[in-house]
Amino acid sequence: MNIQNPKYGITGPATLNESTADSIELSRKMDSFLRDSDFFESEDAAQTRERVLGKLDFLVKSFVQKMASEDEARSYGGKIFTFGSYRLGVHDKGADIDALCVVPRHVSRKDFFSIFYEELSKDKNISELSKIEEAHVPIIKMKFHDIPIDLLFARLNIPVIKEHISLLNDSLLKSVDKKCILSLNGSRVTDLMLTLVPNTEVFHSALRAIKFWAKRRQIYGNTYGYFGGVAFSICVARVCQMYPNMCSYDILCRFFEVFAAWKWPEPVLITPIIDHSFNLPVWDPKTYPADKYHKMPVITPAYPSMCATYNVTQSTFGMIVSEFKRGNEILKNGGSLKDLLEYSDFFRRFKIFIEVHIKSEESEEYKMWEGYIESKIRILCTKLENLDNISAAIPFPKAFRIDCGSSSEESSVSVNETSADGHLLEKSKKGTACWFFIACEISLSKSANKRIYIDQPIKDFLDFTNSWDLKTKGMSIEINSRKKKDVQTFLRGFQT
């Protein structure tokens, strides 16, 4: 590839230099490393995903038709779009499929989350079905033929959803409610991003490596205040624009070089921000005061431009930047890919942890309960980091889960009978429990009291979560402080 007059990005290329033969060989080895690390799924698994999406698309079309007036003979369409890692072709083995259900104007959100949800619950091929209607972006989660799917909803103000419809048509956003626009944004951003990189093959390869690195270093997860898939995709796309003729290994190296030195909160942009004046909020710190507080703004390219990293806290900001710098140091000093991709030492690095333990007697209710608490963990982190003697409250971006009713499920993990503090784990005939952990960095002055009081933020968080409208008597939450040795003992009890 040799781009003489590149039109990508907002600044033009940093250089048009091409990669050396050695770097191209390192790119090949990088892809092989990911393949050998079981990152890629098999061809059979890929075909199963395609069949499942076809079946889901059929269910959506049938549902849309059913919601129309009985005297109408026309076809109203309805369509499933994929987005995120699966649409980009960089999903790892067993990853969720991000999907969007697009319907015409005669179908309401209430119809989707009640009637369509009920139809899904009756399908014997669908399991682990749950819904979170009150989420920032309402969602239905399920496994369809054991393929995990996150399904969003968008209602367009048009009478029919035709098969060839392009969601990149900005005029479709007129008279569409905010939650639908948020849902549409995922698909629109993914499709537009693929048009904004010089070489999609290089982009795919580099992004796979970055996702693998971020997950191993435990800084992947928008819900917890880290970068999610969209943010990492935009950042990799930006580096591809800056170095349009370079191979994927060189893009990997430049990624760490660029973002280790990035002057946050300068935003990461891969296309100019445009406002079509559809009365939709477009990211702009001068207009919207809340946008000023985004610590690491990574801006989505599709209208209306939004910040993909609004969840980043002061603590996760520090964690992400330190990992960018670590990666840069390793690759700049001739370190290997293996060195870069070492597993995080999260549970060895910190001495004090906050443990959030939740339970639910009913497995179906548990899905909602875990999703709700997971989405609020960063709020507890913010409350903790605001204390004088806590310099950082850093969440581990995964939950440790046990299903007491069906331990054979893939989502479950088995646990030894004794927990970290010596108490027997409660073995009920049904129900599910899980644990979240937050690492705390303590900063004490010589004159400070060595005892740190965290009662108030924990009480506030418990009051907040226990007052959730959908909380039932079978749902419980408990928060405790743990020392490193206790957490490590607890973790040894988990066998993945």
CORZILIN-V88319 format. One line per field, one symbol per residue. ss: DSSP state (H for helix, E for strand, C for the rest). phi: phi as a letter, one per 20 degrees, with the letter a starting at -180 (. if undefined). burial: # if it has 16 or more other ideal C-beta (glycine too) atoms within 10 Angstrom, else .. A space follows every 10 residues. Layout:
ss = ???
phi = ???
burial = ???
This chain:
ss = CCCCCCCCCC CCCCCCCCCC HHHHHHHHHH HHHHHHCCCC CCHHHHHHHH HHHHHHHHHH HHHHHHCCCC CCCCCCECEE EEEHHHHHCC CCCCCCEEEE EEECCCCCHH HHHHHHHHHH HCCCCEEEEE EECCCCCCEE EEEECCEEEE EEEEECCCCC ECCCCCCCCH HHHCCCCHHH HHHHHHHHHH HHHHHCCCCH HHHHHHHHHH HHHHHHCCCE CHHHCCECHH HHHHHHHHHH HHCCCCCHHH HHHHHHHHHH CCCCCCCECC CCCCCCCCCC CCCCCCCCHH HHHCCCCEEC CCCCCCECCC CCCHHHHHHH HHHHHHHHHH HHCCCCHHHH CCCCCHHHHC CEEEEEEEEE CCHHHHHHHH HHHHHHHHHH HHHHHCCCCE EEEEECCCCE EEECCCCCCC CCCEECCECC CCCECCCCCC CEEEEEEEEE EECCCCCCCC CCCCHHHHHH HHHHHHCCCC CCCCEEEEEE EEEHHHHHHH HHCEEC
phi = .beecfdend cnffadgeff ffffffffff ffffffemfe efffffffff ffffffffff ffffffeeff eeefeemobd ddbmgfffmc fegmffeecc edcfffdeff gfedffffff feefedcleb ccfefgcgbd daddlmefcd decbdeecfc effegdfffg ffefmdffff ffffggffff ffgfeddfbf ffggfffgff ffffffelcd qggeoefeff ffffffgfff ffcfdeefff fgffgfffef dfefegfecd bgfcdelemd fdgagfedgf ffefecfddf eefegcefcf efefffgfff fffgfgffff ffenfeffff egffdgedfd dccddddcbb fdfffggfff fffgfdgfff gffffefged ebcdfeebdd ccdfebfeff fececffdeg enefffdefb occbcdcced edcdefefff ededgfffff ffgfffegge fdfeecbccc ecegffffff fffedf
burial = .......##. ..#....##. ..##.##..# #.##....## .......##. .##.###.## #.##..##.. .....##### ########.# ##..#.#### ####..#.#. ###..##..# .....#.### ###....### ####..#### ######.#.. #...#.#... .##..#..## ########## ###..####. .######### #####.#### ##.####### ########## ########## ########## ...#..#### #.#......# .##....... #..####### ########## ###.###### #.##.###.# #.....#..# #..#.##..# .######### ###.###### ####.##### #####.#.## .######.## ####...... .##.#...## .......... ########## #......... .#.#..##.. #...#..#.. #...#.#.#. .#...##.## ..#...
